[in-house]
Amino acid sequence: MDKRWNLIHYSKTYVRDIYPFRRSVSPQLNLVHMLPEKGQELIQKQVFSRKLEEVGRVLFLISLTQHMPAVHKQSHVSLLQEDLLRLPSFPRTAIDAEFSLVNEPQGKELFGLDTLHKVLWIKLLEEMFLGMPSEYPWGDEMMLFLNVFNGALLLHPEDSSLIRQYTATAINTAVHFNHLFSLSGYQWILPTMLQVYADYESDPLLRQGIEFCCQQFYILHRKPFIMQLFASVAPLLEFTTSTSTGLSKGVSAQCLFDLLISLEGETKDALDALDEAIKLCVTVVAYAPESFRRCGKHIAEASRILHIFSRQLFV
C-alpha cells in the first residue's frame, strides 16, 4: 500500500500516476498482509472512487468547453490538447477498464460507471475537435485521441448510448476535418469499426449504427471513403480463422458485402455504392499493375464481392 495516500497498488496501478518525476520525491510503499477477499473489496472501492473522480473531471471539462466564449474557445481547446498530451497517463486512463472486478459485489455499478466514463470521453473529444480549426495540421498525436475513441467502441460495443455518441462524433469529426478525412482520416477509425461490425453479427442495433455511420461517410466523400475502406479492410480479410472466444480475427467477405449493400440506402441502388466499389478495385489494378501487393488485395476484394453478389442475384 502507498504510505502517502493509503492506496493499494496492484497489477494495473502505475506509481508515476501518483508520484511525479522529481528528484526530491520518491515513492513510499509498504507491504501489507491481508485476506484476498478483503484486498479485492478494497481494490473495487478504490477503482470505483477513482472512476467517479475521473467522470467528474471529464464532465467539468465538457461543461467548461461548451460554455467558453467563442472568442476564447480555440485557445482553450489548444491548451486542453497540450495538457492531455503532456499527461503520462493519457490515453491509458481514458480507456482503462476493470472488467476483472465486474463479477465482484457492486460489479454492475462499476460496469455502468465505466460505460458512462467512456461515453463522456467521446463527448469531450467531440467538443475538442469541433473547437479546433478545420485545417488544423494534425500529426501523429491524432492517433492518441482516436485511441480513446476506438477503445471505447471495443470495450462497450453493445451499449446503445455509447454507439449513438460514437457515430455522432465520428460523423461530426469527418465533416469538420473534411480535407483530412478525404485523404487518410478514415483509416484511423475504419479498422476498429469493421472489426466490431464483423464480431457482433448478432447485434442488429450495433450493425445498423455502423452502417448508418458509413453511409454518411460515403455521402460525404464518395470515392475517397471507398478507397480508404478497402485499404482498411484488406489486411483484415487475410485472417478469418476463429479464436477460442468465438470471435473472428478478421472481417469476412460477407460482412464486407453487407456493409457495401447498406451504403445504397433504402432505395435500390440509389448511390451505386456496390458498382462503384467494384469499379474502384478494377481501377486500382489497371493504373498500378506493378504493385503486386496492392493489386492482389484489390483483386481478392473484388472477387469476393462479385461472388457474393452473384449469389444474391439467384436467391
C-alpha positions as CSV (number, residue, x, y, z in Angstrom):
1,M,0.0,0.0,0.0
2,D,1.0,3.6,-0.6
3,K,2.1,5.3,2.6
4,R,1.3,8.7,1.4
5,W,-2.3,8.2,0.0
6,N,-3.2,4.9,1.6
7,L,-3.9,3.4,-1.8
8,I,-3.5,-0.2,-2.9
9,H,-1.0,-0.8,-5.7
10,Y,-1.9,-3.9,-7.9
11,S,-1.2,-5.1,-11.4
12,K,-2.9,-2.1,-13.1
13,T,-1.5,0.6,-10.9
14,Y,1.3,2.8,-12.0
15,V,3.4,4.6,-9.4
16,R,4.1,7.5,-11.7
17,D,0.4,8.3,-11.8
18,I,0.7,9.3,-8.1
19,Y,4.3,10.4,-7.7
20,P,5.7,13.0,-10.2
21,F,9.1,12.6,-11.7
22,R,11.1,14.7,-9.2
23,R,14.4,14.0,-7.5
24,S,13.1,15.2,-4.2
25,V,10.1,12.9,-4.3
26,S,10.3,9.1,-4.0
27,P,7.5,6.5,-3.7
28,Q,6.8,5.1,-0.3
29,L,5.2,1.7,-0.5
30,N,4.5,-0.7,2.4
31,L,3.9,-4.4,2.1
32,V,0.6,-5.2,3.9
33,H,-0.7,-8.7,4.6
34,M,-4.5,-9.1,4.3
35,L,-7.0,-11.6,3.2
36,P,-7.6,-11.9,-0.6
37,E,-11.3,-11.1,-0.2
38,K,-10.6,-8.0,1.8
39,G,-8.0,-6.9,-0.7
40,Q,-10.4,-7.4,-3.6
41,E,-13.0,-5.4,-1.8
42,L,-10.6,-2.5,-1.2
43,I,-9.4,-2.6,-4.8
44,Q,-13.0,-2.4,-6.1
45,K,-13.8,0.6,-3.8
46,Q,-10.6,2.3,-4.8
47,V,-11.3,1.8,-8.6
48,F,-14.9,3.0,-8.1
49,S,-13.8,6.1,-6.4
50,R,-11.1,6.8,-8.9
51,K,-13.5,6.3,-11.8
52,L,-16.1,8.6,-10.2
53,E,-13.4,11.3,-9.8
54,E,-12.5,10.9,-13.5
55,V,-16.1,11.2,-14.5
56,G,-16.4,14.4,-12.6
57,R,-13.3,15.9,-14.2
58,V,-14.4,15.0,-17.7
59,L,-17.9,16.4,-17.0
60,F,-16.2,19.6,-15.8
61,L,-14.1,19.9,-19.0
62,I,-17.1,19.3,-21.2
63,S,-19.1,22.0,-19.5
64,L,-16.2,24.4,-19.5
65,T,-15.6,23.9,-23.2
66,Q,-19.3,24.2,-24.1
67,H,-19.8,27.5,-22.2
68,M,-16.5,29.0,-23.2
69,P,-17.0,32.3,-25.2
70,A,-16.4,31.9,-28.9
71,V,-13.5,34.3,-29.0
72,H,-11.6,32.2,-26.4
73,K,-12.7,28.7,-27.3
74,Q,-9.9,28.0,-29.8
75,S,-7.2,28.9,-27.3
76,H,-8.9,26.9,-24.6
77,V,-9.1,23.8,-26.8
78,S,-5.5,24.2,-27.8
79,L,-4.5,24.4,-24.2
80,L,-6.6,21.4,-23.4
81,Q,-5.0,19.4,-26.2
82,E,-1.5,20.3,-25.0
83,D,-2.3,19.4,-21.4
84,L,-3.7,16.0,-22.4
85,L,-0.6,15.2,-24.5
86,R,1.7,16.1,-21.6
87,L,0.0,13.7,-19.2
88,P,1.9,10.4,-18.9
89,S,-1.3,8.6,-18.1
90,F,-3.1,9.7,-21.3
91,P,-4.7,7.9,-23.2
92,R,-4.2,4.9,-20.9
93,T,-6.5,6.1,-18.1
94,A,-9.2,7.2,-20.6
95,I,-9.6,3.6,-22.0
96,D,-8.7,1.6,-18.9
97,A,-11.4,-0.8,-17.9
98,E,-11.5,-3.0,-14.8
99,F,-13.5,-6.0,-16.2
100,S,-11.9,-8.3,-13.7
101,L,-13.9,-6.6,-10.9
102,V,-17.3,-6.9,-12.7
103,N,-18.1,-10.2,-11.1
104,E,-17.4,-8.8,-7.6
105,P,-20.1,-7.2,-5.4
106,Q,-21.1,-3.8,-7.0
107,G,-19.8,-5.1,-10.3
108,K,-22.8,-3.9,-12.2
109,E,-22.5,-0.4,-10.8
110,L,-18.8,-0.4,-11.7
111,F,-19.5,-1.6,-15.2
112,G,-22.2,1.1,-15.7
113,L,-19.9,3.8,-14.4
114,D,-17.1,2.7,-16.7
115,T,-19.6,2.8,-19.7
116,L,-20.5,6.4,-18.7
117,H,-16.8,7.2,-18.4
118,K,-16.2,6.1,-22.0
119,V,-19.3,8.0,-23.3
120,L,-18.1,11.2,-21.7
121,W,-14.6,10.9,-23.1
122,I,-16.1,10.6,-26.6
123,K,-18.2,13.6,-25.9
124,L,-15.1,15.5,-24.7
125,L,-13.2,14.6,-27.8
126,E,-16.1,15.8,-29.9
127,E,-16.1,19.2,-28.2
128,M,-12.4,19.5,-28.5
129,F,-12.4,18.6,-32.2
130,L,-15.2,20.9,-33.1
131,G,-13.5,23.8,-31.3
132,M,-10.3,23.4,-33.4
133,P,-9.9,25.0,-36.9
134,S,-10.9,22.6,-39.7
135,E,-7.5,22.9,-41.3
136,Y,-5.5,22.1,-38.2
137,P,-2.2,20.4,-39.1
138,W,-2.6,17.1,-37.4
139,G,0.4,14.8,-36.8
140,D,0.9,11.6,-35.0
141,E,-0.8,13.0,-31.9
142,M,-4.1,12.4,-33.7
143,M,-3.8,8.7,-33.0
144,L,-3.6,9.3,-29.3
145,F,-7.0,10.9,-29.2
146,L,-8.5,8.4,-31.6
147,N,-7.2,5.5,-29.5
148,V,-9.6,6.7,-26.8
149,F,-12.3,6.9,-29.5
150,N,-11.7,3.4,-30.9
151,G,-11.0,1.9,-27.5
152,A,-14.4,2.9,-26.2
153,L,-16.1,1.1,-29.0
154,L,-14.1,-2.0,-28.5
155,L,-14.8,-2.1,-24.8
156,H,-18.6,-1.4,-24.8
157,P,-19.9,-2.2,-28.3
158,E,-23.3,-3.3,-27.1
159,D,-24.2,-0.1,-25.2
160,S,-26.8,1.9,-27.2
161,S,-25.9,5.2,-25.7
162,L,-22.2,4.8,-26.5
163,I,-23.0,3.7,-30.1
164,R,-25.1,6.8,-30.5
165,Q,-22.4,9.1,-29.2
166,Y,-19.7,7.3,-31.1
167,T,-21.5,7.5,-34.5
168,A,-22.5,11.2,-33.9
169,T,-18.9,12.1,-33.0
170,A,-17.4,10.2,-35.9
171,I,-19.8,11.9,-38.4
172,N,-19.2,15.4,-36.9
173,T,-15.5,14.9,-36.9
174,A,-15.4,13.8,-40.5
175,V,-17.5,16.8,-41.6
176,H,-15.4,19.2,-39.5
177,F,-12.0,17.9,-40.7
178,N,-13.3,17.4,-44.2
179,H,-9.9,17.7,-46.0
180,L,-8.1,15.4,-43.5
181,F,-10.7,12.6,-43.8
182,S,-10.8,12.9,-47.6
183,L,-7.1,12.0,-47.6
184,S,-6.5,9.4,-44.9
185,G,-8.6,10.2,-41.8
186,Y,-11.0,7.2,-42.3
187,Q,-8.1,4.7,-42.0
188,W,-7.7,5.7,-38.3
189,I,-11.2,4.6,-37.3
190,L,-12.5,2.2,-40.0
191,P,-10.4,-0.9,-38.9
192,T,-12.0,-0.8,-35.5
193,M,-15.5,-0.2,-36.9
194,L,-15.0,-3.1,-39.3
195,Q,-13.7,-5.5,-36.7
196,V,-16.6,-4.7,-34.3
197,Y,-19.1,-4.9,-37.2
198,A,-17.8,-8.4,-38.0
199,D,-17.5,-9.7,-34.4
200,Y,-21.1,-8.7,-33.4
201,E,-23.2,-10.0,-36.3
202,S,-26.0,-10.9,-33.9
203,D,-26.4,-7.3,-32.7
204,P,-28.7,-5.6,-35.2
205,L,-28.6,-2.2,-33.4
206,L,-24.8,-2.1,-33.4
207,R,-24.6,-3.1,-37.1
208,Q,-27.3,-0.6,-38.1
209,G,-25.4,2.2,-36.3
210,I,-22.1,1.4,-38.1
211,E,-23.9,1.0,-41.4
212,F,-25.6,4.4,-40.9
213,C,-22.3,6.0,-40.0
214,C,-20.5,4.5,-43.0
215,Q,-23.4,5.6,-45.3
216,Q,-22.9,9.2,-44.1
217,F,-19.2,8.9,-44.7
218,Y,-19.9,7.7,-48.3
219,I,-22.3,10.6,-48.9
220,L,-19.7,13.0,-47.7
221,H,-16.6,11.8,-49.6
222,R,-17.8,9.0,-52.0
223,K,-14.7,7.6,-53.8
224,P,-12.1,8.6,-51.2
225,F,-14.1,6.9,-48.5
226,I,-14.4,3.7,-50.6
227,M,-10.7,3.6,-51.3
228,Q,-9.9,4.0,-47.6
229,L,-12.5,1.4,-46.7
230,F,-10.7,-1.1,-49.0
231,A,-7.3,-0.1,-47.6
232,S,-8.6,-0.7,-44.1
233,V,-10.3,-4.0,-44.7
234,A,-7.6,-5.5,-46.9
235,P,-5.3,-6.8,-44.0
236,L,-8.4,-7.9,-42.0
237,L,-9.7,-10.1,-44.8
238,E,-6.5,-12.1,-44.7
239,F,-7.2,-13.6,-41.3
240,T,-10.6,-15.3,-40.9
241,T,-9.8,-18.1,-38.5
242,S,-11.8,-18.5,-35.3
243,T,-10.4,-18.0,-31.9
244,S,-11.3,-19.7,-28.6
245,T,-13.6,-16.8,-27.7
246,G,-15.8,-17.4,-30.7
247,L,-14.8,-14.1,-32.3
248,S,-13.1,-14.0,-35.7
249,K,-9.7,-12.4,-36.1
250,G,-10.7,-10.7,-39.3
251,V,-13.6,-9.5,-41.4
252,S,-15.4,-12.0,-43.6
253,A,-16.3,-11.3,-47.2
254,Q,-20.0,-11.5,-46.3
255,C,-19.6,-8.7,-43.7
256,L,-17.9,-6.5,-46.3
257,F,-20.6,-7.2,-48.8
258,D,-23.3,-6.4,-46.2
259,L,-21.7,-3.1,-45.4
260,L,-21.4,-2.2,-49.1
261,I,-25.0,-3.1,-49.7
262,S,-26.0,-0.9,-46.8
263,L,-24.4,2.1,-48.4
264,E,-27.1,2.0,-51.1
265,G,-29.7,3.2,-48.6
266,E,-33.3,2.3,-48.5
267,T,-33.9,2.7,-52.3
268,K,-32.5,0.1,-54.6
269,D,-29.0,1.1,-55.8
270,A,-29.6,4.8,-55.0
271,L,-26.0,5.7,-54.8
272,D,-24.5,2.9,-56.9
273,A,-22.2,2.1,-54.0
274,L,-21.7,-1.6,-54.9
275,D,-21.0,-0.8,-58.6
276,E,-18.6,1.9,-57.6
277,A,-16.8,-0.3,-55.2
278,I,-16.1,-2.9,-57.9
279,K,-15.1,-0.2,-60.4
280,L,-12.6,1.2,-57.9
281,C,-11.0,-2.2,-57.4
282,V,-10.6,-2.6,-61.1
283,T,-9.2,1.0,-61.5
284,V,-6.5,0.5,-58.9
285,V,-5.4,-2.7,-60.6
286,A,-5.4,-1.1,-64.0
287,Y,-3.4,2.0,-63.0
288,A,-1.0,0.3,-60.7
289,P,-0.3,-3.1,-62.1
290,E,3.4,-3.0,-61.0
291,S,2.3,-3.2,-57.3
292,F,1.7,-6.9,-56.8
293,R,0.6,-6.5,-53.1
294,R,-1.9,-3.7,-53.9
295,C,-3.3,-5.4,-57.0
296,G,-3.6,-8.8,-55.3
297,K,-5.6,-7.4,-52.4
298,H,-8.0,-5.4,-54.6
299,I,-8.4,-8.4,-57.0
300,A,-9.3,-10.5,-53.9
301,E,-11.7,-7.9,-52.6
302,A,-13.4,-7.6,-56.0
303,S,-13.7,-11.3,-56.4
304,R,-15.3,-11.8,-53.0
305,I,-17.8,-9.0,-53.7
306,L,-18.7,-10.4,-57.1
307,H,-19.0,-13.9,-55.7
308,I,-21.5,-12.9,-53.0
309,F,-23.3,-10.5,-55.4
310,S,-23.8,-13.3,-57.9
311,R,-25.3,-15.5,-55.2
312,Q,-27.7,-12.7,-54.2
313,L,-29.0,-12.4,-57.7
314,F,-30.2,-16.0,-57.8
315,V,-31.7,-16.1,-54.3
